[in-house]
Amino acid sequence: MDGHVEGELDGAPELVITADGFFPRAADMRAVFDERFGDPYAVHGHRFVWDYWHVPHQYTLVRTPAEDYFGPELYAEFHAALTAWGRANLGCSRTTPVWLSYYVDGCEQQLHCDNPHGPWAFVFSLTDWENRRFEGGETMLLRGDTLDFWRSHEAGGMVEFAQLADVVAPEFNRLTVFDPRLPHGVRAVRVSPAPAGGDPARRPAPRRPPPPPAAPDRARRRLRRGRGTRGPGGSWRTGGSSSPSPSTRET
């Protein structure tokens, strides 16, 4: 015997794996996020740890190291569950540093590959997907036949996004694992542009700002003559915005 072994794999390899209901304390992780953003007027250190990461035409999102944000106890439990699952299912027992990120209106990731970081990439979602008030946020991955397009493409057949990429919804407490060599990204998060996509019953009507105090007679005369001093300006805007969509992501 020369030690040479031959054989065939049983079916095609799995390039995308999802595990729903992954972490028993996912609701506790979401509660940490919600509590720290609950009061928009609150001032504390956890509100100033976020990095707005914008690379033109490639990445737009807000991120922070997950371990620092959730604290050592809760994050240790999550990381232990993650590494145990990776060891049992992938033969991997370590991860690169994990980021927590959230996506609001306009945030996205264009197609890219993460293969320099390891053999697998993952996303763990804390998004309240069932009650979302936005579009987008899904992980999109180019399909294998797209990457070998000229061999698999049928001349004259319809080719649209659905034929080119798979989409995985970030349902709450879902772990998505995929081959990082697959070009992938995150669909842009948008408030619904559909005519019936709005929800006026759940959006309060904009309130007219109170009138400014009356200027003294001398000041009113100066303003009428166009000699008033102009300070910082702005405009009032109305309309809704998308809800934060937090997720932990290996990069």
N, C-alpha and C positions, 0 to 999 in steps of 0.2 A: 504494500500500500504506500502511495506517495503522499497521502494526506489531502489529496484534492477532493473536494466535495462539490457535487452539482445538484441543483434542484430548482424548483420554480416557486415563486410566491403564490399564495392562495388568493387570487384576485388582485385588483389594483390597490396600491397603497393609499391610506387615508391622508389627505392633505389638509383637511379641515375637520376639527372635532369640537363638539359642543357638549358641555356638561351643565344641565340646568339644576337649580337648587344646590349650588356647589358648596356654599359656606353657611353653616348654621347661624352665624352672627352677622350676616350681611345687613340685616335691619339695624343693628347697632352701628355699623359703619356709616350707613346712610343717615342715621340720627345725629351723628357727630357733625356731618356736613350741614344738615338742615339747621341744627342749633346755632352753628356759627354764622349762618347767613340769615337767621330768623329775624333779627332786629337790624334793619338797615342803618340805624343811627348808632349802633354799638361800636365802640372803639376798643379793640384788643389785638394782641399780637398775631393771632391766627388769621386776621383779615389782611395782613400785610406780607404773607409768605408766598403769594402767588406770582408766578412769572408769566407775563403775557408773551407768548412765543409766536412771533410772526416772521416767516420767511416768505417773501413775495412769490406768489404762484405755487407754493408748496405746502406750507403749514401755517395754520392760524388756530391757536387754542390757548388755554390757560392751564398751567400745570404747577405742581409742587411735589417734592419727595413724599411718597405715601407713608413711609415709616415715621417721619417727623410729624406728619399731620394727625395721624390716628393715635399716636402714643405707643409706647413699647409693648404694653400688655395686649391690646387688641390687635395691633399689627403682627405681633409674634404668633398669635393664634392663626391669623390669616396666612401668614407665610409658611407656618408649619403644615397647614392643610394643603397649600399649594405645592410645596416640595414633596409631600407624601404622595399626592396625586401624580406628580410628574415622575417620581421614582417608580410607582406602580404601573403607570400607563405608557411612559415614554422612555424610561431608563435614564432620566435626568434628575439630579438631586439638588441643583443650585439654580439661581436666577441672577440676572444682572439687576442693578438697582431699579426698583419699581416706582413709577410715576403715578400720581393721582392727577387726573385732568378733568376739566369741565368745558362744555361747549355751549355757547350761547349763539344768538343770531349772527350768522356769517362765519362761524368757526368751521374748519374742515381740515382734512389731510388729503392732498393729492397723491396719486399713485407713487409708490416707492417700494423698496425691498429692505428687509432688516437682516439679511443673512450674515453680515459681519458680526452680529451680536450673539449668535448661537444657533443650534439646530431647530429650535421651535420659538415661535412668538405667541403671546397670549394677550387677551383682553378680558378683564373681569368687570362686569357692568353693575353699577349701582343706580342706574336710571329707572325712574318710575315709569316704565314704558307704557303700561296700560292707561295711565292718566296723562300722557304727554299732550302738550298743546303746541307742537311744532312738527315740522317735517325734517327728515334727514337723520344723521347720527349713526346710521348703520355702517358696519364694516363691509367694504366691497373688496372682492378678490377676483382677479382675472382667472377665467377658467382655463383648464389645461389645453382644450382645443383652440382657445384663442391664442395661446402662446405657440401653438403649432398651426397657425391659421391657414396657410396655403395647402396643407395636407387635408385639413378637415372641412374647409369651407366649400359649400356647394354653390356653384355659379348660379346666379339668379335667385337664390334664397334670401329671405328677409334677414337682415342683420341689424339689430338694435342693441341697446345696453343689456337687455335681459339675455341675449344670446352670447354676450361677450364676458359677462361677469356674474358671479354669485354674490348674494347679499345676505348678511347675517344680522338680524335685529338684536340690539343690545337689551334684551329683556332682563328684568331685575334678577340678580343673583345667577347670571349665566356666565360661565367660563367658556371662552372661545379660544381654541388653540389651532395654529395653522403653521404650515411650512413657510418660513420667512423669505424663501426665495420667490414665492408668489408675489407679483406686484399687487399691492393692496393699498387701501386708503380709507378715509371716513367721509361719508357723504355730507355735503354742506348742510348745516342746521339752518332752517328758515322758518319764520312764521308762515303759516299756510297762505299761499297766493291764490287758492281756489276761491271763486265767488262765494261759495257756501262754506268755506273753510273757517271763517271767523266764528266767534262765539260772543256776540254782543251782550248776551244775558249775563255773562261772567266777567265782562270787562267794564269797570265803572266808567261813567261818562266823565270826560275831562272837566275839571273845575276851572272856571275863569279866575285868574289871579286877582287879588284885591287891588283896587286902584291905588296908585301912589299918592302920598300925602300932597296936598296942594302946595305949590311953590309960592313963596312970598311974591308980592306984586312986582318988585324990582326984578326978580329972577324971571317971572313970566314975560316981562317986557324984553329982557335979553333973549329969551328963547324965540319969541316972535320975530326978532330981528335977525335970527340965525347966528347969534354970537355965543351960544351956550357951549360949554366944554363937554366933549364926548368921552365917556369912560368905557370900561369893558362892556361889550355887547353880547347879545345872544338871541335866541328865539324860543318860543314855546312850541313844544311838539306834543302830539297826541298819538295814541296807538299802543298796541301791546308789544311785548317782547317775549322771546322764548324762555322756557324754564331751563335752569342749569341741568346738564346731563353728565354727572360725574362717572368716571370709570377709572379703574387702575389698569395701567398698560405697561408692559415690558418694552423697553426700547433698546 
